[in-house]
Amino acid sequence: MSAVRQDAWSAEDDLILAEVTLRHIREGSTQLAAFEEVGERIGRTSAACGFRWNSCVRKKYEEAISLAKSQRQKRSYYKKQSSSVPQVAGLAPVEFEIESYKSEGASEETLSIDAVIRFLRQWKGGLQESGRQYKILERNLREKDEELVRLRSENARLLKEVSEVKTDYHVVNDDYKALIQIMDRARRLAFLNEEEEELKTRFKMDANGNLERIE
């Protein structure tokens, strides 16, 4: 915590108090925040700075206070206007343009007009750049759509080929089963023929017409 000074206020202290307080008023801050900042800089309490401002310094800067409040209102107005205008990447808000003009010494009347003109020109350039980016994205999207159509066509062709292969498989499988059945019947017929031949070789007919077994 800063120590409380008991000595009198100097002209430099009053000037610091005035400059900081006017800046806070102009930027839309509070006087209490200004008093705290001044107290830290000159080693006094914020209460002492507030008392000094209200009792002595304020009276010397009535016109400056009115100007700071007017600047605060304009700052707030431009901030609202810039928030209602579509923002384009890379463009500075109007209030920043105004601050840059202030440093160049432009008058208050020409300040807002010139800042708005510059802002609108930058905005136009940003829109043109956005238009080019949009065309690039649109072309990429069109290429992706064409690629998607091609892939869908290729997928349909492959599905048709798979269906044909399945059909051929079923046909071949049915033919294979039929072939197995034919071979099985042929094997059984061959076995019966062998049995008949074997029976014929084991028996012979005698002179009386009777079959007799051959040992």
JOGISUL-V99591 format. One record per residue. N is the residue number from 1. OMEGA is omega as a letter, one per 40 degrees, with the letter a starting at -180 (none if undefined). Layout:
N & OMEGA
N & OMEGA
//
This chain:
1 & a
2 & i
3 & a
4 & i
5 & a
6 & a
7 & a
8 & i
9 & i
10 & i
11 & i
12 & i
13 & i
14 & a
15 & i
16 & i
17 & a
18 & a
19 & a
20 & a
21 & i
22 & i
23 & i
24 & i
25 & a
26 & a
27 & i
28 & i
29 & a
30 & i
31 & i
32 & i
33 & i
34 & a
35 & i
36 & i
37 & i
38 & a
39 & i
40 & a
41 & a
42 & i
43 & i
44 & i
45 & i
46 & i
47 & i
48 & i
49 & i
50 & i
51 & a
52 & a
53 & a
54 & a
55 & a
56 & a
57 & a
58 & a
59 & a
60 & a
61 & a
62 & a
63 & i
64 & i
65 & i
66 & i
67 & i
68 & i
69 & i
70 & i
71 & i
72 & i
73 & i
74 & i
75 & i
76 & a
77 & a
78 & i
79 & i
80 & i
81 & a
82 & i
83 & i
84 & i
85 & i
86 & a
87 & i
88 & a
89 & i
90 & a
91 & i
92 & i
93 & a
94 & a
95 & i
96 & i
97 & i
98 & a
99 & i
100 & i
101 & i
102 & a
103 & i
104 & i
105 & i
106 & i
107 & a
108 & a
109 & i
110 & a
111 & a
112 & a
113 & a
114 & i
115 & a
116 & i
117 & i
118 & i
119 & a
120 & i
121 & i
122 & i
123 & i
124 & i
125 & i
126 & i
127 & i
128 & i
129 & i
130 & i
131 & i
132 & i
133 & i
134 & i
135 & i
136 & i
137 & i
138 & i
139 & i
140 & i
141 & i
142 & i
143 & i
144 & i
145 & i
146 & i
147 & i
148 & i
149 & i
150 & a
151 & i
152 & i
153 & i
154 & i
155 & i
156 & i
157 & i
158 & i
159 & i
160 & i
161 & i
162 & i
163 & i
164 & i
165 & i
166 & i
167 & i
168 & i
169 & i
170 & i
171 & i
172 & i
173 & i
174 & i
175 & i
176 & i
177 & i
178 & i
179 & i
180 & i
181 & i
182 & i
183 & i
184 & i
185 & i
186 & i
187 & i
188 & i
189 & i
190 & i
191 & i
192 & i
193 & i
194 & i
195 & i
196 & i
197 & a
198 & i
199 & a
200 & a
201 & a
202 & a
203 & i
204 & a
205 & i
206 & a
207 & i
208 & i
209 & i
210 & i
211 & i
212 & a
213 & i
214 & a
215 & none
//
